[in-house]
Amino acid sequence: MLLNGIGTSASEKMLASLADPEEKAVINEAAFQSALKGIAAGAMTYENDPLLPILQAEVEARTSAYANLSAEEESKLMSLTADHKRIIAENDKK
């Protein structure tokens, strides 16, 4: 669920950037230039890709809070809720 939320949020940031006409024009030009570099080099490396920094920044922003968790906080985050335990027990019975 955490990864899905990060991916969704990163995609939303990217789409929001593309929804702005001025920003979209800049992104399109940068993507075109990036593609030209890939064609010239004979391989697409996504060098200077305009969308990648948007996605990376969002992933970094969403995951940085988890980098310095204490052992107790990490344990609490990873523990099963009562609903999780119930679902597991029901599936075990099946």
C-alpha positions in Angstrom: 0.0 0.0 0.0 2.8 2.4 0.8 4.6 1.8 -2.5 1.3 2.2 -4.4 0.7 5.5 -2.7 4.1 6.7 -3.5 3.7 5.7 -7.2 0.3 7.3 -7.4 1.5 10.5 -5.8 4.6 10.7 -8.1 2.4 10.1 -11.2 0.0 12.8 -10.0 2.9 15.3 -9.7 4.0 14.5 -13.2 0.5 14.8 -14.6 0.0 18.1 -12.8 3.2 19.4 -14.4 1.9 18.3 -17.8 -1.4 20.0 -17.2 0.3 23.4 -17.0 0.6 24.6 -20.7 3.9 26.5 -20.1 5.5 23.7 -18.1 4.2 21.1 -20.6 6.0 23.1 -23.4 9.2 23.1 -21.5 8.9 19.3 -20.7 8.1 18.5 -24.3 11.1 20.4 -25.6 13.4 18.8 -23.0 12.0 15.3 -23.8 12.6 16.0 -27.5 16.2 17.1 -26.9 16.7 14.0 -24.7 15.4 11.8 -27.5 17.8 13.5 -30.0 20.7 12.7 -27.7 19.6 9.1 -27.5 19.3 8.8 -31.2 22.7 10.4 -31.8 24.3 8.1 -29.2 22.5 5.0 -30.6 21.0 4.2 -27.2 18.3 5.9 -25.1 19.8 6.6 -21.7 17.1 9.1 -20.6 19.9 11.7 -20.1 18.3 15.0 -19.2 14.8 13.4 -19.1 12.5 16.2 -17.8 10.0 13.9 -16.0 12.5 11.7 -14.1 13.5 14.5 -11.7 9.8 15.2 -10.9 9.2 11.5 -10.1 12.5 11.2 -8.1 11.7 14.3 -6.0 8.3 12.9 -5.1 9.7 9.5 -4.2 12.4 11.1 -2.1 9.9 13.4 -0.4 7.6 10.5 0.4 10.3 8.1 1.6 12.6 10.4 3.5 10.3 10.3 6.6 11.0 6.6 6.9 14.8 6.8 6.7 15.3 7.8 10.4 12.6 5.7 12.1 13.4 4.4 15.5 13.3 0.6 16.1 10.0 1.1 17.9 8.5 3.3 15.2 9.5 0.8 12.5 8.1 -2.1 14.5 4.8 -0.3 14.9 4.7 0.6 11.2 5.3 -3.0 10.2 3.0 -4.7 12.8 -0.3 -6.2 11.8 -3.5 -4.5 12.7 -6.4 -6.4 14.1 -8.0 -6.4 10.7 -4.9 -7.9 9.1 -4.8 -10.6 11.7 -8.5 -11.4 11.2 -8.1 -11.6 7.4 -5.0 -13.9 7.8 -7.0 -16.2 10.3 -10.0 -16.4 7.9 -7.7 -17.3 5.0 -6.0 -19.9 7.1 -9.3 -21.5 7.9 -10.2 -21.7 4.1 
